[in-house]
Amino acid sequence: MSGRTPPSGLPRSFRGIWEALKAADEKAASRQALARDLGVATHTLQRILVSGDVPSFAKGTNNRIRRAWARTLARLARQLGHDPREWVEAAGIRWEPDIEAAVNAALLGIERRPAARSATTTAVRGTRTRGHAGAVRLAVVRGSPLATALRLHGMSFLERYARRLVNSLEPGSAIESAVVSEEEAVADLLGPSPSYDMAAGVIATVSRRAAAASFHVIPGWRGHIEAVALRIEGSTAPFPGWRDVTPGSATRVAALDEAARQYLIAQRGFAAESLAVICCDAGAELSGAVARMLERSRSEAIVLVGLEWSCRSARETLAAIDRFALKDVAGNPRPSYPLSIAVSARANSWAGWLDRARDEEMFECAVEDAAHLYADAAAEIELGGRAGWVAAFKPEHFALATPAFQAAYCARLVGLLAEDLRPVVEPRLSSLSPVDRADRIGAIASTLVPGEWREALDAARARLPAMHAIEAPSSAGASRFCRSCSVSLFDEHNRGVSDRYCRYCADDEGQLKPREEVRRLLAGWIAHWQGGVDEKESYERADSLMSAMPAWSRN
């Protein structure tokens, strides 16, 4: 939705940069193609050309973000024939030794990038044997809550995360995804002819990391090992504890997944050939296997060990069977393994680039968007009926979680909870005073925030009373999404003066723009976003979108 004039939120210091990018954008086949040619993410171009959501360095920004934007602006300037230092200083970034070093490294990368990217692309595409030509094949591992589709994104956290990384490397890449079991994904990637380029959501155990595949750690999320004890209903035998999870104990032990199997063999001393492995995906198979283990066991109780989501699935399945009594194993040490993206052995040269895309794109240039993705996952797991976890499923503190990330995560989280808790989870919340309401929301948010981020959470909680004053019942007409084009009004760069429409669809007084003007903006946005769409089709798609929007459904 870029227009003929710079976005209203774009700092004046970026106006010359906007004009140069706008001229290049008008000549490019698509914005994805332009991003690919310039060596930056499409999202970065969107922030400058469309939303104006770029830092105002005159107001002060942390050093990490300053360096990231200096690198990006230097690359853009060099590719478009401008002086990198002029662009960096024009944006308000002072030319200091650390900035000069970052810019020099970025410009050196431009000289090396074509050959390196060519080798990377060749390595990755060499494994794309079953997808459409040129498409990246992505396996999303089912089972964990992060594999569940998020309302705000239409896809799971794992898929959204992986897509962002891929598009940071090859903007506009076609990506084909499939949801598979972890065993299927790992076996495929380690096989002689992989059909997937990567798998998101794989537990990076030591034995897997020692194999030929490469693993890219997804920061903040880990799979914790837990255990469930079962005994025959009516039995007086004591429930076993972790002290009984040893090879010499009379208690039978079974693993629910590969991560638990490795832990039991490597850390608890079980022999691989004697360790039973039960798949918890199929309820009948699980209950049958448990029944057979109890029948053969010398004791009346057994222990099932697995990742927290495997144990939860097992509890739900077995709790419905009257013959079993269940209890979480006491004294759980909660060992854990990192959650990761596994890369095919034949695409190992891509692994290092994934780390750079994560560090330099997601958690520097687009740190706020990354924080929102993490917060959306934590909030929706809490609110979406998946609250049966033993402990709240939340990210852990990690090195890339800078103060800027923490602030954006906490602000987004409390905003989502404030919006959804009132009508869905706690209807009585609306009857509380703004301060009491803020305290209640803050208490729930605190279960979803690492202790190291407490200062950022306190700052977000402090804004809640004012937020609720705006969102009181008197503003019942307010909308969470633009009623004209559906963009989220939670994102500050989308909001204008209207509480129903985004700043693109409403004028400066908050009134909805004429239909044809909005239609033209939507068609232009679709043409740039989707690439290869001609004018006729872009307008047809805009009409289809508008017909489903409340503002236009009867007009």
C-alpha positions as a Python dict, from the first residue, in 0.01 Angstrom:
ca = {
    (1, 'M'): (0, 0, 0),
    (2, 'S'): (273, 249, -79),
    (3, 'G'): (153, 582, -210),
    (4, 'R'): (296, 875, -400),
    (5, 'T'): (408, 1042, -79),
    (6, 'P'): (616, 902, 207),
    (7, 'P'): (426, 732, 493),
    (8, 'S'): (316, 982, 754),
    (9, 'G'): (511, 800, 1025),
    (10, 'L'): (840, 795, 835),
    (11, 'P'): (1101, 1023, 999),
    (12, 'R'): (1204, 1316, 782),
    (13, 'S'): (1561, 1190, 785),
    (14, 'F'): (1448, 891, 576),
    (15, 'R'): (1272, 1093, 303),
    (16, 'G'): (1566, 1089, 59),
    (17, 'I'): (1612, 717, 116),
    (18, 'W'): (1238, 665, 55),
    (19, 'E'): (1255, 851, -277),
    (20, 'A'): (1545, 636, -403),
    (21, 'L'): (1376, 313, -296),
    (22, 'K'): (1043, 427, -440),
    (23, 'A'): (1203, 487, -781),
    (24, 'A'): (1363, 141, -773),
    (25, 'D'): (1037, -16, -653),
    (26, 'E'): (841, 127, -947),
    (27, 'K'): (1085, -28, -1195),
    (28, 'A'): (1103, -370, -1024),
    (29, 'A'): (891, -665, -1132),
    (30, 'S'): (776, -707, -772),
    (31, 'R'): (883, -600, -425),
    (32, 'Q'): (1007, -951, -357),
    (33, 'A'): (1230, -929, -664),
    (34, 'L'): (1360, -589, -553),
    (35, 'A'): (1439, -723, -205),
    (36, 'R'): (1621, -1018, -359),
    (37, 'D'): (1828, -790, -584),
    (38, 'L'): (1915, -555, -297),
    (39, 'G'): (1998, -835, -54),
    (40, 'V'): (1751, -730, 217),
    (41, 'A'): (1427, -870, 355),
    (42, 'T'): (1098, -771, 193),
    (43, 'H'): (980, -668, 538),
    (44, 'T'): (1259, -408, 558),
    (45, 'L'): (1142, -248, 232),
    (46, 'Q'): (784, -252, 360),
    (47, 'R'): (887, -62, 673),
    (48, 'I'): (1049, 215, 471),
    (49, 'L'): (812, 232, 173),
    (50, 'V'): (473, 153, 328),
    (51, 'S'): (442, 167, 705),
    (52, 'G'): (713, 418, 794),
    (53, 'D'): (784, 200, 1099),
    (54, 'V'): (1156, 270, 1131),
    (55, 'P'): (1351, 386, 1437),
    (56, 'S'): (1396, 756, 1498),
    (57, 'F'): (1763, 750, 1588),
    (58, 'A'): (1755, 1111, 1699),
    (59, 'K'): (1551, 993, 1999),
    (60, 'G'): (1810, 734, 2094),
    (61, 'T'): (1823, 365, 2010),
    (62, 'N'): (2026, 81, 2155),
    (63, 'N'): (2358, 0, 1990),
    (64, 'R'): (2246, -334, 1852),
    (65, 'I'): (1963, -178, 1650),
    (66, 'R'): (2186, 112, 1539),
    (67, 'R'): (2442, -128, 1396),
    (68, 'A'): (2177, -345, 1231),
    (69, 'W'): (2017, -49, 1053),
    (70, 'A'): (2357, 91, 959),
    (71, 'R'): (2440, -237, 784),
    (72, 'T'): (2104, -244, 607),
    (73, 'L'): (2120, 118, 491),
    (74, 'A'): (2479, 74, 372),
    (75, 'R'): (2381, -228, 162),
    (76, 'L'): (2084, -41, 13),
    (77, 'A'): (2294, 266, -64),
    (78, 'R'): (2572, 68, -233),
    (79, 'Q'): (2326, -132, -446),
    (80, 'L'): (2137, 182, -555),
    (81, 'G'): (2449, 383, -635),
    (82, 'H'): (2456, 614, -332),
    (83, 'D'): (2720, 682, -69),
    (84, 'P'): (2666, 445, 228),
    (85, 'R'): (2794, 689, 489),
    (86, 'E'): (2562, 964, 361),
    (87, 'W'): (2260, 737, 399),
    (88, 'V'): (2363, 618, 743),
    (89, 'E'): (2416, 971, 870),
    (90, 'A'): (2102, 1098, 693),
    (91, 'A'): (1902, 848, 896),
    (92, 'G'): (2038, 1005, 1215),
    (93, 'I'): (2298, 740, 1300),
    (94, 'R'): (2624, 897, 1419),
    (95, 'W'): (2932, 777, 1231),
    (96, 'E'): (3129, 621, 1515),
    (97, 'P'): (3396, 347, 1513),
    (98, 'D'): (3150, 63, 1582),
    (99, 'I'): (2917, 188, 1307),
    (100, 'E'): (3204, 222, 1060),
    (101, 'A'): (3316, -135, 1136),
    (102, 'A'): (2962, -268, 1091),
    (103, 'V'): (2922, -84, 758),
    (104, 'N'): (3258, -205, 627),
    (105, 'A'): (3164, -564, 712),
    (106, 'A'): (2828, -525, 538),
    (107, 'L'): (2985, -380, 223),
    (108, 'L'): (3246, -654, 216),
    (109, 'G'): (2958, -900, 237),
    (110, 'I'): (2809, -750, -79),
    (111, 'E'): (3125, -830, -272),
    (112, 'R'): (3121, -1187, -146),
    (113, 'R'): (2748, -1241, -139),
    (114, 'P'): (2669, -1349, -499),
    (115, 'A'): (2913, -1642, -498),
    (116, 'A'): (2823, -1745, -144),
    (117, 'R'): (2450, -1720, -209),
    (118, 'S'): (2489, -1912, -534),
    (119, 'A'): (2663, -2197, -354),
    (120, 'T'): (2400, -2192, -82),
    (121, 'T'): (2112, -2195, -328),
    (122, 'T'): (2269, -2481, -523),
    (123, 'A'): (2316, -2686, -206),
    (124, 'V'): (1960, -2630, -89),
    (125, 'R'): (1787, -2676, -420),
    (126, 'G'): (1979, -2996, -479),
    (127, 'T'): (1753, -3160, -219),
    (128, 'R'): (1424, -3034, -364),
    (129, 'T'): (1348, -3353, -547),
    (130, 'R'): (974, -3385, -484),
    (131, 'G'): (841, -3032, -468),
    (132, 'H'): (772, -2781, -739),
    (133, 'A'): (1083, -2650, -910),
    (134, 'G'): (1264, -2402, -689),
    (135, 'A'): (1029, -2440, -391),
    (136, 'V'): (1168, -2487, -42),
    (137, 'R'): (1019, -2799, 119),
    (138, 'L'): (942, -2746, 489),
    (139, 'A'): (829, -3012, 735),
    (140, 'V'): (653, -2886, 1047),
    (141, 'V'): (676, -3134, 1334),
    (142, 'R'): (343, -3190, 1504),
    (143, 'G'): (293, -3250, 1876),
    (144, 'S'): (417, -2937, 2047),
    (145, 'P'): (187, -2638, 2110),
    (146, 'L'): (410, -2436, 1878),
    (147, 'A'): (287, -2650, 1588),
    (148, 'T'): (-73, -2530, 1640),
    (149, 'A'): (-196, -2260, 1402),
    (150, 'L'): (-212, -1910, 1553),
    (151, 'R'): (-520, -1699, 1490),
    (152, 'L'): (-325, -1384, 1411),
    (153, 'H'): (-97, -1552, 1156),
    (154, 'G'): (-304, -1833, 1008),
    (155, 'M'): (-17, -2074, 1062),
    (156, 'S'): (183, -2217, 1350),
    (157, 'F'): (469, -2043, 1527),
    (158, 'L'): (709, -2302, 1386),
    (159, 'E'): (602, -2248, 1027),
    (160, 'R'): (592, -1869, 1059),
    (161, 'Y'): (940, -1865, 1215),
    (162, 'A'): (1087, -2089, 945),
    (163, 'R'): (926, -1888, 665),
    (164, 'R'): (1074, -1566, 799),
    (165, 'L'): (1422, -1718, 803),
    (166, 'V'): (1392, -1853, 450),
    (167, 'N'): (1263, -1523, 314),
    (168, 'S'): (1550, -1342, 483),
    (169, 'L'): (1786, -1555, 274),
    (170, 'E'): (1585, -1569, -48),
    (171, 'P'): (1311, -1302, -44),
    (172, 'G'): (995, -1415, -217),
    (173, 'S'): (1087, -1785, -206),
    (174, 'A'): (811, -2035, -273),
    (175, 'I'): (770, -2256, 34),
    (176, 'E'): (577, -2582, 47),
    (177, 'S'): (497, -2709, 396),
    (178, 'A'): (359, -3030, 542),
    (179, 'V'): (283, -3136, 899),
    (180, 'V'): (455, -3465, 985),
    (181, 'S'): (567, -3663, 1288),
    (182, 'E'): (912, -3599, 1430),
    (183, 'E'): (1025, -3953, 1350),
    (184, 'E'): (921, -3912, 986),
    (185, 'A'): (1094, -3574, 953),
    (186, 'V'): (1425, -3688, 1106),
    (187, 'A'): (1433, -4014, 909),
    (188, 'D'): (1374, -3820, 588),
    (189, 'L'): (1643, -3557, 653),
    (190, 'L'): (1903, -3819, 745),
    (191, 'G'): (1815, -4042, 452),
    (192, 'P'): (2005, -4065, 121),
    (193, 'S'): (1742, -3872, -80),
    (194, 'P'): (1560, -3625, 146),
    (195, 'S'): (1227, -3491, 25),
    (196, 'Y'): (1239, -3201, 273),
    (197, 'D'): (1496, -2923, 289),
    (198, 'M'): (1432, -2857, 658),
    (199, 'A'): (1209, -2956, 947),
    (200, 'A'): (1089, -2707, 1210),
    (201, 'G'): (1023, -2829, 1564),
    (202, 'V'): (1282, -3108, 1590),
    (203, 'I'): (1429, -3177, 1934),
    (204, 'A'): (1806, -3138, 1902),
    (205, 'T'): (1932, -3435, 2103),
    (206, 'V'): (2303, -3511, 2115),
    (207, 'S'): (2272, -3821, 1899),
    (208, 'R'): (2088, -3626, 1631),
    (209, 'R'): (2340, -3343, 1637),
    (210, 'A'): (2614, -3602, 1593),
    (211, 'A'): (2446, -3726, 1274),
    (212, 'A'): (2488, -3568, 933),
    (213, 'A'): (2208, -3311, 960),
    (214, 'S'): (2264, -2957, 1091),
    (215, 'F'): (2051, -2798, 1361),
    (216, 'H'): (1952, -2433, 1392),
    (217, 'V'): (1835, -2361, 1746),
    (218, 'I'): (1508, -2170, 1784),
    (219, 'P'): (1594, -1939, 2075),
    (220, 'G'): (1378, -1938, 2385),
    (221, 'W'): (1190, -2265, 2339),
    (222, 'R'): (1300, -2598, 2485),
    (223, 'G'): (1140, -2937, 2526),
    (224, 'H'): (1137, -3042, 2893),
    (225, 'I'): (1133, -3406, 2995),
    (226, 'E'): (853, -3503, 3234),
    (227, 'A'): (703, -3828, 3357),
    (228, 'V'): (360, -3973, 3440),
    (229, 'A'): (308, -4264, 3680),
    (230, 'L'): (25, -4512, 3627),
    (231, 'R'): (-114, -4791, 3839),
    (232, 'I'): (-417, -5014, 3820),
    (233, 'E'): (-725, -4843, 3964),
    (234, 'G'): (-788, -4962, 4320),
    (235, 'S'): (-428, -5069, 4377),
    (236, 'T'): (-270, -4966, 4706),
    (237, 'A'): (82, -4975, 4565),
    (238, 'P'): (259, -4640, 4598),
    (239, 'F'): (306, -4431, 4288),
    (240, 'P'): (670, -4447, 4171),
    (241, 'G'): (891, -4139, 4176),
    (242, 'W'): (1198, -4033, 3981),
    (243, 'R'): (1413, -4243, 4213),
    (244, 'D'): (1240, -4547, 4061),
    (245, 'V'): (1331, -4447, 3704),
    (246, 'T'): (1648, -4658, 3702),
    (247, 'P'): (1742, -4983, 3523),
    (248, 'G'): (1760, -5178, 3851),
    (249, 'S'): (1417, -5077, 3975),
    (250, 'A'): (1120, -5312, 3963),
    (251, 'T'): (917, -5029, 3807),
    (252, 'R'): (869, -5064, 3432),
    (253, 'V'): (962, -4754, 3233),
    (254, 'A'): (864, -4658, 2878),
    (255, 'A'): (961, -4362, 2657),
    (256, 'L'): (694, -4163, 2475),
    (257, 'D'): (929, -4003, 2220),
    (258, 'E'): (1287, -4004, 2092),
    (259, 'A'): (1402, -3723, 2323),
    (260, 'A'): (1291, -3922, 2629),
    (261, 'R'): (1451, -4237, 2490),
    (262, 'Q'): (1788, -4062, 2453),
    (263, 'Y'): (1762, -3914, 2801),
    (264, 'L'): (1683, -4251, 2959),
    (265, 'I'): (1969, -4425, 2778),
    (266, 'A'): (2236, -4156, 2808),
    (267, 'Q'): (2157, -4008, 3150),
    (268, 'R'): (1963, -4275, 3343),
    (269, 'G'): (2161, -4579, 3225),
    (270, 'F'): (1890, -4782, 3048),
    (271, 'A'): (1992, -5036, 2785),
    (272, 'A'): (1859, -4940, 2442),
    (273, 'E'): (1735, -5291, 2362),
    (274, 'S'): (1538, -5320, 2687),
    (275, 'L'): (1368, -4981, 2672),
    (276, 'A'): (1011, -4979, 2547),
    (277, 'V'): (904, -4690, 2322),
    (278, 'I'): (533, -4613, 2295),
    (279, 'C'): (386, -4376, 2039),
    (280, 'C'): (139, -4146, 2214),
    (281, 'D'): (-24, -4018, 1892),
    (282, 'A'): (-272, -4305, 1873),
    (283, 'G'): (-491, -4342, 2181),
    (284, 'A'): (-581, -4710, 2131),
    (285, 'E'): (-218, -4804, 2072),
    (286, 'L'): (-108, -4618, 2383),
    (287, 'S'): (-371, -4768, 2616),
    (288, 'G'): (-309, -5117, 2478),
    (289, 'A'): (67, -5090, 2525),
    (290, 'V'): (22, -4962, 2881),
    (291, 'A'): (-217, -5245, 2965),
    (292, 'R'): (32, -5503, 2835),
    (293, 'M'): (316, -5347, 3034),
    (294, 'L'): (112, -5359, 3353),
    (295, 'E'): (23, -5722, 3292),
    (296, 'R'): (389, -5820, 3243),
    (297, 'S'): (525, -5599, 3519),
    (298, 'R'): (620, -5734, 3861),
    (299, 'S'): (476, -5416, 4011),
    (300, 'E'): (133, -5262, 3974),
    (301, 'A'): (268, -4930, 3843),
    (302, 'I'): (469, -4806, 3547),
    (303, 'V'): (626, -4474, 3448),
    (304, 'L'): (591, -4304, 3110),
    (305, 'V'): (869, -4054, 3030),
    (306, 'G'): (844, -3797, 2753),
    (307, 'L'): (848, -3434, 2649),
    (308, 'E'): (590, -3221, 2827),
    (309, 'W'): (349, -3226, 2531),
    (310, 'S'): (387, -3604, 2494),
    (311, 'C'): (307, -3650, 2863),
    (312, 'R'): (8, -3418, 2835),
    (313, 'S'): (-129, -3618, 2541),
    (314, 'A'): (-76, -3941, 2730),
    (315, 'R'): (-253, -3804, 3040),
    (316, 'E'): (-554, -3694, 2837),
    (317, 'T'): (-581, -4032, 2665),
    (318, 'L'): (-535, -4249, 2973),
    (319, 'A'): (-744, -4035, 3210),
    (320, 'A'): (-1050, -4136, 3011),
    (321, 'I'): (-989, -4505, 3090),
    (322, 'D'): (-1139, -4612, 3421),
    (323, 'R'): (-891, -4890, 3488),
    (324, 'F'): (-593, -4654, 3529),
    (325, 'A'): (-501, -4409, 3803),
    (326, 'L'): (-250, -4139, 3704),
    (327, 'K'): (-17, -3904, 3887),
    (328, 'D'): (265, -3675, 3776),
    (329, 'V'): (596, -3815, 3896),
    (330, 'A'): (725, -3624, 4197),
    (331, 'G'): (1068, -3464, 4211),
    (332, 'N'): (1082, -3409, 3835),
    (333, 'P'): (1432, -3286, 3741),
    (334, 'R'): (1291, -3135, 3414),
    (335, 'P'): (1595, -3189, 3192),
    (336, 'S'): (1549, -3027, 2853),
    (337, 'Y'): (1664, -3019, 2492),
    (338, 'P'): (1655, -2722, 2254),
    (339, 'L'): (1384, -2694, 1991),
    (340, 'S'): (1536, -2650, 1649),
    (341, 'I'): (1513, -2642, 1272),
    (342, 'A'): (1692, -2943, 1128),
    (343, 'V'): (1852, -2891, 787),
    (344, 'S'): (1908, -3167, 536),
    (345, 'A'): (2260, -3311, 526),
    (346, 'R'): (2290, -3212, 160),
    (347, 'A'): (2203, -2851, 245),
    (348, 'N'): (2453, -2800, 528),
    (349, 'S'): (2590, -2484, 366),
    (350, 'W'): (2257, -2318, 444),
    (351, 'A'): (2286, -2378, 819),
    (352, 'G'): (2525, -2089, 887),
    (353, 'W'): (2308, -1852, 684),
    (354, 'L'): (2006, -1945, 895),
    (355, 'D'): (2192, -1835, 1207),
    (356, 'R'): (2280, -1503, 1042),
    (357, 'A'): (1923, -1451, 927),
    (358, 'R'): (1807, -1511, 1283),
    (359, 'D'): (2067, -1286, 1448),
    (360, 'E'): (2085, -1000, 1195),
    (361, 'E'): (1733, -991, 1050),
    (362, 'M'): (1479, -1132, 1295),
    (363, 'F'): (1637, -1016, 1621),
    (364, 'E'): (1793, -691, 1500),
    (365, 'C'): (1619, -526, 1204),
    (366, 'A'): (1280, -684, 1278),
    (367, 'V'): (1314, -733, 1653),
    (368, 'E'): (964, -601, 1729),
    (369, 'D'): (802, -839, 1480),
    (370, 'A'): (997, -1130, 1626),
    (371, 'A'): (883, -1033, 1976),
    (372, 'H'): (521, -1017, 1858),
    (373, 'L'): (545, -1365, 1707),
    (374, 'Y'): (673, -1505, 2037),
    (375, 'A'): (408, -1319, 2238),
    (376, 'D'): (129, -1434, 2004),
    (377, 'A'): (232, -1795, 2059),
    (378, 'A'): (249, -1765, 2438),
    (379, 'A'): (-83, -1579, 2463),
    (380, 'E'): (-277, -1807, 2230),
    (381, 'I'): (-151, -2122, 2403),
    (382, 'E'): (-274, -1970, 2730),
    (383, 'L'): (-607, -1850, 2591),
    (384, 'G'): (-690, -2110, 2331),
    (385, 'G'): (-807, -2396, 2547),
    (386, 'R'): (-458, -2545, 2565),
    (387, 'A'): (-407, -2442, 2925),
    (388, 'G'): (-372, -2802, 3046),
    (389, 'W'): (3, -2778, 3071),
    (390, 'V'): (161, -2863, 3405),
    (391, 'A'): (333, -2524, 3388),
    (392, 'A'): (258, -2232, 3160),
    (393, 'F'): (424, -2282, 2822),
    (394, 'K'): (646, -1979, 2779),
    (395, 'P'): (981, -1886, 2628),
    (396, 'E'): (1292, -1898, 2844),
    (397, 'H'): (1540, -1611, 2860),
    (398, 'F'): (1796, -1618, 2578),
    (399, 'A'): (2088, -1398, 2472),
    (400, 'L'): (1908, -1249, 2169),
    (401, 'A'): (1622, -1127, 2391),
    (402, 'T'): (1749, -769, 2415),
    (403, 'P'): (1570, -503, 2620),
    (404, 'A'): (1396, -394, 2298),
    (405, 'F'): (1271, -750, 2240),
    (406, 'Q'): (1158, -785, 2601),
    (407, 'A'): (968, -456, 2592),
    (408, 'A'): (791, -544, 2267),
    (409, 'Y'): (709, -898, 2389),
    (410, 'C'): (560, -781, 2718),
    (411, 'A'): (362, -495, 2561),
    (412, 'R'): (216, -730, 2301),
    (413, 'L'): (141, -1000, 2557),
    (414, 'V'): (-50, -781, 2802),
    (415, 'G'): (-236, -623, 2510),
    (416, 'L'): (-353, -963, 2385),
    (417, 'L'): (-451, -1074, 2734),
    (418, 'A'): (-638, -750, 2798),
    (419, 'E'): (-831, -792, 2474),
    (420, 'D'): (-912, -1162, 2510),
    (421, 'L'): (-936, -1225, 2884),
    (422, 'R'): (-1224, -987, 2940),
    (423, 'P'): (-1489, -1158, 2722),
    (424, 'V'): (-1345, -1511, 2691),
    (425, 'V'): (-1163, -1635, 2997),
    (426, 'E'): (-1288, -1409, 3276),
    (427, 'P'): (-1616, -1234, 3189),
    (428, 'R'): (-1620, -1074, 3536),
    (429, 'L'): (-1301, -889, 3452),
    (430, 'S'): (-1503, -604, 3299),
    (431, 'S'): (-1668, -535, 3634),
    (432, 'L'): (-1337, -465, 3804),
    (433, 'S'): (-1180, -124, 3837),
    (434, 'P'): (-907, -43, 3583),
    (435, 'V'): (-635, -90, 3846),
    (436, 'D'): (-772, -425, 3969),
    (437, 'R'): (-820, -537, 3610),
    (438, 'A'): (-459, -445, 3531),
    (439, 'D'): (-338, -639, 3838),
    (440, 'R'): (-530, -950, 3729),
    (441, 'I'): (-402, -935, 3373),
    (442, 'G'): (-50, -866, 3497),
    (443, 'A'): (-64, -1170, 3726),
    (444, 'I'): (-154, -1395, 3435),
    (445, 'A'): (109, -1234, 3212),
    (446, 'S'): (374, -1296, 3477),
    (447, 'T'): (330, -1673, 3428),
    (448, 'L'): (423, -1628, 3061),
    (449, 'V'): (730, -1408, 3107),
    (450, 'P'): (1080, -1520, 3215),
    (451, 'G'): (1194, -1372, 3544),
    (452, 'E'): (1477, -1185, 3369),
    (453, 'W'): (1216, -980, 3178),
    (454, 'R'): (1037, -859, 3491),
    (455, 'E'): (1132, -493, 3440),
    (456, 'A'): (981, -491, 3089),
    (457, 'L'): (667, -661, 3219),
    (458, 'D'): (627, -405, 3497),
    (459, 'A'): (648, -126, 3239),
    (460, 'A'): (382, -295, 3024),
    (461, 'R'): (157, -352, 3326),
    (462, 'A'): (186, 14, 3423),
    (463, 'R'): (18, 107, 3095),
    (464, 'L'): (-282, -119, 3150),
    (465, 'P'): (-510, 116, 3350),
    (466, 'A'): (-479, 382, 3079),
    (467, 'M'): (-531, 119, 2811),
    (468, 'H'): (-853, 3, 2974),
    (469, 'A'): (-974, 357, 3014),
    (470, 'I'): (-963, 379, 2636),
    (471, 'E'): (-1114, 35, 2585),
    (472, 'A'): (-1397, 79, 2833),
    (473, 'P'): (-1751, -34, 2737),
    (474, 'S'): (-1824, 318, 2610),
    (475, 'S'): (-1601, 239, 2313),
    (476, 'A'): (-1789, -78, 2229),
    (477, 'G'): (-1766, 8, 1861),
    (478, 'A'): (-1388, -25, 1865),
    (479, 'S'): (-1243, -302, 1651),
    (480, 'R'): (-941, -525, 1687),
    (481, 'F'): (-893, -541, 1309),
    (482, 'C'): (-953, -283, 1038),
    (483, 'R'): (-1311, -330, 921),
    (484, 'S'): (-1203, -230, 570),
    (485, 'C'): (-892, -441, 500),
    (486, 'S'): (-849, -662, 813),
    (487, 'V'): (-498, -551, 918),
    (488, 'S'): (-436, -572, 1291),
    (489, 'L'): (-501, -255, 1488),
    (490, 'F'): (-278, -393, 1765),
    (491, 'D'): (20, -291, 1552),
    (492, 'E'): (86, 74, 1625),
    (493, 'H'): (208, 152, 1274),
    (494, 'N'): (-135, 44, 1139),
    (495, 'R'): (-340, 261, 1374),
    (496, 'G'): (-461, 609, 1291),
    (497, 'V'): (-720, 830, 1456),
    (498, 'S'): (-1006, 586, 1391),
    (499, 'D'): (-1085, 301, 1629),
    (500, 'R'): (-1241, 99, 1344),
    (501, 'Y'): (-1016, 154, 1044),
    (502, 'C'): (-640, 152, 984),
    (503, 'R'): (-458, 467, 881),
    (504, 'Y'): (-447, 348, 520),
    (505, 'C'): (-823, 308, 487),
    (506, 'A'): (-926, 615, 689),
    (507, 'D'): (-849, 980, 632),
    (508, 'D'): (-689, 1220, 880),
    (509, 'E'): (-1025, 1269, 1053),
    (510, 'G'): (-1085, 895, 1094),
    (511, 'Q'): (-1350, 874, 820),
    (512, 'L'): (-1348, 579, 581),
    (513, 'K'): (-1199, 672, 244),
    (514, 'P'): (-1407, 628, -75),
    (515, 'R'): (-1443, 272, -194),
    (516, 'E'): (-1246, 323, -518),
    (517, 'E'): (-954, 478, -334),
    (518, 'V'): (-932, 188, -89),
    (519, 'R'): (-977, -58, -377),
    (520, 'R'): (-686, 102, -563),
    (521, 'L'): (-463, 87, -254),
    (522, 'L'): (-549, -277, -190),
    (523, 'A'): (-487, -373, -553),
    (524, 'G'): (-149, -202, -549),
    (525, 'W'): (-53, -371, -224),
    (526, 'I'): (-157, -714, -359),
    (527, 'A'): (42, -663, -680),
    (528, 'H'): (359, -578, -484),
    (529, 'W'): (312, -839, -213),
    (530, 'Q'): (221, -1140, -427),
    (531, 'G'): (440, -1069, -728),
    (532, 'G'): (359, -1168, -1086),
    (533, 'V'): (-5, -1059, -1049),
    (534, 'D'): (-125, -836, -1332),
    (535, 'E'): (-343, -530, -1277),
    (536, 'K'): (-671, -704, -1368),
    (537, 'E'): (-613, -992, -1127),
    (538, 'S'): (-493, -765, -848),
    (539, 'Y'): (-820, -568, -868),
    (540, 'E'): (-1021, -892, -874),
    (541, 'R'): (-844, -1009, -559),
    (542, 'A'): (-900, -671, -397),
    (543, 'D'): (-1274, -698, -478),
    (544, 'S'): (-1284, -1047, -327),
    (545, 'L'): (-1118, -926, -9),
    (546, 'M'): (-1342, -622, 22),
    (547, 'S'): (-1658, -828, -24),
    (548, 'A'): (-1575, -1011, 301),
    (549, 'M'): (-1501, -695, 500),
    (550, 'P'): (-1773, -540, 722),
    (551, 'A'): (-1715, -195, 574),
    (552, 'W'): (-1783, -311, 219),
    (553, 'S'): (-1989, -633, 240),
    (554, 'R'): (-2311, -442, 167),
    (555, 'N'): (-2157, -181, -56),
}
